[in-house]
Amino acid sequence: DTGGHPHYLLKEIAEQPATVARTLSGRLDERFATAHLGGLNLGPRELREIRRVKILGCGSAYYAGEMGAQLIEELARVPAHAEPASEFRYRNPVIEGDTLYVAVSQSGETYDTLAAVQEIRRKGGRVIGIVNTVGSAIARECDGGVYLHAGPEVSVASTKAFTSTAVAFALLALHFGRVHDLSPADGRRICAGLKALPGQIEEILAGREEIERLAAEYARHDGMMFVGRVRGWPVAREGAQKLKEISYIHAEAYPASELKHGPLALISPALPTLAVVPDDELLEKNLTTLGEIRARGGRVLMVGHRRPDARLAEDVIVVPRGEPELDPILLTVPLQLFAYAAAVALGRDVDRPRNLAKSVTVE
Ligand code: BG6
């Protein structure tokens, strides 16, 4: 039941204020400026002994893991890194006792991720799951974890599970940060920022028509470049993934900082760019990149917090401002709507894109 929406994908995008609220529900502790995650099975002392975090997942779960790695590094100041589970499991990985492994999966049944979990456990490592489906294979195989409570996701392309995964990582990073050096004041700031997310997502969804109009225009091109720096980079990767999965438009994601080291050669009026540009300490650098793209005749759609000089971007999608560490979560939503509308404009089978399955349970 698509709940009156033309596709499950749009229903699941529209559900995000509620699904994000469910992921947060009962987990924020404003008094101690932290988060409670009952299923983690890790006490404060054990958490303090963790020196590194390694995050594993496939597809969008991997990109959500990249967002998670940044949140953990920013809030807990513990080195964290995401890797595709499908690669990790085949390279005879070194498993360390002071590393916390995190497996990310909406379905909890992705075979590559499950195999990675089994490899870690076989070698004596500790792994927690960030999983949507209760009682799934990956959830059962992990030492503990965080359930998303986002409800069943039907459309092949992940949307609500993606944002809930990022929120679960923010909760984990907050909890982890507060046993390390995150101050109570910063903890409170992040609590407040998380509580504000559902309302802010609602605001983004209210701008859907304008995003649809832009997507129909950009969908006339055969390809698109997605760029972002640091917090914007996993957003750009996930945005490109969404666009290619459901519209079949070729989409390349690059760190904005890497453009001049290769892909700038591709920029021309035929290849527009979607640039993820939050109003953070990298704003000026990002605006310089936009200028470089415009100088080569590339059309630019900027997603960020304010309208820049009109010479830098023809089109702008403005999202509400929140706590800077949480920007990636909000910035993701307009890119979901953009991909959805591009796929609709091209008449694609939005919920069941060709060649893809919702979960890949075989090798
Ligand atoms: C892919 C799906 O095959 O599996 C993606 O098409 C999904 O949408 C990926 O992100 C991982 O799935 P899961 O269930 O492990 O999160």
Residues whose N, C-alpha, C, O or C-beta is under 5 A from the ligand:
A	BS01	BG6	C58 G59 S60 A61 V104 S105 Q106 S107 G108 T110 V156 A157 S158 L356 A357 K358 S359 V360
